[in-house]
């Protein structure tokens, strides 16, 4: 039986085994999928041990995505742009790395939530690994504007410089949170980890345009950002759909078939 896993630290909380097991059932694929814990110094050894024992692929979660990028012998264009890898594939030619996070976000926004990205004004909060992972796919949708806001403006500028080389037609710019006053956006995405600690970036009021959407990448809890977006009159959603959609992208890479996601998302939402 082909073997897959999600590797992380911590990893016991991961919903990936549930998701991929359901994907396998829906598509008639025969495989096993489990959670694989790795001590921080042992990541590379754990990956190679899993491969040498016959493993076909790994999803990679925090805090190992950049190390998976370094470990990969071949990288997709989107992994190169993201500078991180969340999907490893093992075959006779070596270790291949991909990043499906951004594709998962865009698919959740457009297909599941009815939130168009093309020609919209987007605010992306954060300039860390999560922001790098989604910035490229967002730009591919050709928004009118993509603003990167971060406490460290220098980091936001560095992110913009990294992605400005592509000719997407979108305006990409960096700023601090204090610079957002008076600006209005159609889509505001929280790619910071603030929600995990029940805090949020210092956003001004009046940020959301009429009919705007607030998207929180953290899932499984109502975060201060989600509460803020709702109070401001925006539609709001957490990152559960993104989790399922990026998993579906990985599943397709490994198995050559893309599973339907709507029922899986509904099941997970009902269970939270």
N, C-alpha and C positions, 0 to 999 in steps of 0.2 A: 504494500500500500504506500502510495506517495505521501511523504511527510512534510508538513509545513508548521511554522510556529511564529509567534510574536515574541521578540526578545526585548527586555527592558529592565529597569531597576528604579522603582518597583514595577511589577507587572501583574500581580495577582488580581488587580481590579479590572484588568483589560476585558473589554467586551469582544475583542477580535475572535477568540475561539467560538463564541456563540454565533457571531456573524458569518464566519467562513464555514462553519459546520452547516448552517442553514443554507448558505450559497451552494454548497456541495449537494445538499438534498434537492434543492430547487432545480439544479442543472444536471442531476444524475451522475455527478462526478464521485469517484471513490478515492477518498483521501483522509488523512488524519491531520488535525490542527490543534496545537496546544500552546500554552503560555510557557515561556522559557526565561527563567531568572538568571541574570549574570551579575556577579560582583563587578564593581566598577573597573578594577585593573584587568579583568579577565575577558573583556568583551571580544577581542579579536580571536582569542583562543577558543572561546565558546562558539563563535560563528564557525570556525574551521572544524571544530569537533562535530558540530551538528551536520555540516556538509559531508565530512568524512564518514559519518554514520549513515549516509544515504539521504539526508534532507535535501529537498528540492528548492525551497525558498523560505525566506524570513521576512516578516514585517519588523521594522525597527522603530521603537518608540523611545521616549526620553530615558536617559540623557545621551543616547548613542547615535543620533542621526548624523552628526558630523563625522564621527569615527567610522561609520558605515560608508560615508562618502570617500574617506581616505582609503578604506580597505578595498573598495571596488576597483576591479581591473579594467572595466569598461563602464562608461557613464552615458546615459541619455542626455540630450540637450537640456531638458528641463531639470535634471539632477545637477548638471553643470551650473545652470543659472541659479538654482536654489542653494548650491553649496552644501547640500545635505541629501541624504538618502533614507527613504523609509521602506523601500522594497528591494530585497536582494534576491537574485536568481542564480542558482548553481547549475552548471552544465559542463560538458566536456571542454568548453573553451574558457572556463574560469568563472569569476564572480562578476555579475552584472549588477549595476546599481541604478535605480530609478527613484523618482519622487512623485507620488500621486496625490499629495496633499492639496496642491492648488487646483488640480483637475477635479478633485472631490468637492472643494468649496464652490467652484464655478457651477458644477453640475447640480449641487444642492440648491444654490441660489436660483438658477434658471429653471431647471426641470421640476424641482419639488416645491419651491416657494414662490414661483412666479415673479421673481425679482430680476428684471432685466439689468444687464451690466453695460451693454453697448451705449455709448454716448451719454453715460451718466456721470455725475460728479461723485467721486468716491473718496472717503477718508479712511485710511488704514492706520490704525494705532499700533505702534511698536516697530522696532527695527532690528529685532532678533531673528532667531531661526525660523519661527512661525511666519513672520512677515516675508522673509526671503523665499520661503516655500510657496507662497501664494501670489507673490507680486507678478511673476512672469505670466502665469495663466490669466490673471486679471487684466494685464496689459494686452494680451492677445484678443480680448473681447473689445478692444478699442473704446475704452471709456473716454469721455470728454476731458476728464481730469482725474488724476490719482495723486492725492496728497498724503505724504507719510509724516505723521506727527509722532514725536518721541521726546521723552524727557531730556535725552542727550541729542541735541539738534545735529551734532557732528555725526552721530551714528545714522541718523536719518539721511543726511547728505551723502554719506558713504553708500548707503543702500541705493539711493537715486542714481549716483554715478555708476554703480554696477549695472543697473537696468536701463540706463539711458542710451546704451549703444544700439538697442533695437529700434527699427523704424516702425512703430505701431501707430503713430499719429496722435497718441495720447500725450497730454501735458503731465509730466511727472515732476513733483516738487516736494521739498522738505520744509518742515517748520517745527517749532515748539508748540506746546499746548496753549501758551499765552497768546500765540499768533492766530488762534482759531476764532477769536471773538469777532462776530459780524459775518463770518463765512457760513454758507449753507450747503448741505450735501444731500444727495439722493440715497446714498448707501454709506453707512458707517460700520466698519468692521473692527472689532477688538481682537487684535492678535497679540496682546500682552498676556502675561500670566496673572494679572491683578485679580481676576475673578476667583482664582484658586484661594486667595487669602481674603476674600470678601471686601476687596477695595476696588477702586477704578481710577483710571487716569483723570486728571482735573479738567473735565470738559466744560465749556460754557453752555448756558442754555441758548435756545434759539438756533441750534446747530442743524436740525432736521428740516428738510424741505417738506412741503405738503406731499403726503403719500410715501415718505421716505421709509427706509428699512434699517433697523439696527441688528447686526449679526455678532453674536458672541461665540468665539471658537470653543470656549469651555462648555462642556455639556454635563448634564446630570445634576445641575443645581441652578437656582435662580440667582444670578449674580447682580451686584449693584448696577452694572452697566445695563443689563436687561431691564431692571426697574426704572432706571433713568430714561432709557429709550421709550418705554411705555408711557411714562409720565409726560414725556415731550410729544406724545401723539404719534410716534412711529410704530409701524409693525415691527415685531421682534422675534428672533429665533435663536436657539443655541446651536452648538456645533455637532449635534447628534447625527444629523443628516450628512454632514461633511465626513464624519467618521465612517458611516456606512458606504458612502460613495467612493471615498478613497480606497476602501477595502475592495469594493467591486472592481475598481481599476486594477488593483494588484491581482485579484483573482483572474481577471482577463489576461494579464501578462503571463501568469503561470499556466492557465488552463485553456486559453484560446477561446473562451466563451464569457460573455458578460451577463451576470445574473441580474434579474429584476430586483429592485431595491425597495419599492414602496411598502410591501408587506413587512419586510425586515425592519424598516424604520418605524412603522406603526407598532410592531411588536415591542421594540425597545422603548418607545415612548410610553406605551401602556404599562411597562414594567418599572418605570422610574417615577 
